[in-house]
């Protein structure tokens, strides 16, 4: 996993009064890391010639996601960061 964790929720939802989320963060659902990896996998598959190994594709997608999380920490005031 990224040294920046999962990056927090990709689409945070506010808690209702008395509601507790499974991770205690006040939000639930897809992490930013998972969201970035899902977006990256489409690009990786798009430029990869068949046949491709799903484990290699997944590894590359999470490597891209980790790099995106790192960049968002390095450049917090950049557009989208």
C-alpha positions in Angstrom: 0.0 0.0 0.0 1.0 3.6 -0.5 3.0 5.3 2.2 0.1 7.8 2.1 -2.4 5.1 3.1 -5.5 4.8 0.9 -5.8 8.6 0.5 -9.1 8.8 2.3 -12.5 8.5 0.7 -12.9 9.3 -3.0 -16.6 10.4 -2.5 -17.1 11.1 1.1 -20.7 11.2 2.5 -21.7 13.1 5.6 -22.8 11.1 8.6 -26.4 11.2 9.7 -26.9 11.9 13.4 -26.0 8.8 15.3 -24.6 7.0 12.2 -21.2 5.3 12.5 -19.2 4.3 9.4 -17.3 1.0 9.2 -13.8 2.7 9.4 -14.7 5.4 11.8 -13.7 8.2 9.4 -17.1 9.8 8.9 -17.2 8.5 5.3 -17.5 5.2 3.6 -17.0 3.6 0.2 -14.2 3.7 -2.3 -10.8 5.0 -1.2 -9.0 7.6 -3.4 -6.3 4.9 -4.0 -8.9 2.4 -5.3 -10.5 5.1 -7.4 -7.2 6.2 -8.9 -6.3 2.5 -9.6 -9.6 1.9 -11.3 -9.1 4.9 -13.5 -5.5 3.9 -14.3 -6.4 0.3 -15.2 -8.5 1.5 -18.1 -5.6 3.4 -19.5 -3.1 0.5 -18.9 -5.4 -2.0 -20.6 -6.0 0.4 -23.5 -2.3 0.6 -24.4 -1.4 -3.0 -23.6 -1.3 -5.5 -26.4 -3.1 -8.8 -25.7 -2.6 -11.2 -24.1 -2.0 -9.4 -20.8 -1.6 -10.7 -17.3 -4.3 -9.4 -14.9 -1.8 -9.4 -12.0 0.7 -7.3 -13.9 -2.1 -4.9 -14.9 -3.4 -4.6 -11.3 0.2 -4.0 -10.0 0.8 -1.2 -12.6 -2.6 0.4 -11.8 -1.8 0.5 -8.1 1.7 1.8 -8.8 0.1 4.7 -10.8 -2.4 5.3 -8.0 0.4 5.4 -5.4 2.3 7.9 -7.6 -0.9 10.1 -7.8 -1.4 10.1 -4.1 2.3 11.0 -3.6 2.0 13.8 -6.2 -1.2 15.1 -4.4 0.9 15.4 -1.2 3.9 17.1 -3.0 1.7 19.6 -4.8 -1.3 20.2 -2.6 -2.2 23.6 -4.2 -2.1 22.3 -7.7 -5.3 21.9 -9.7 -7.2 18.9 -8.4 -4.8 18.4 -5.4 
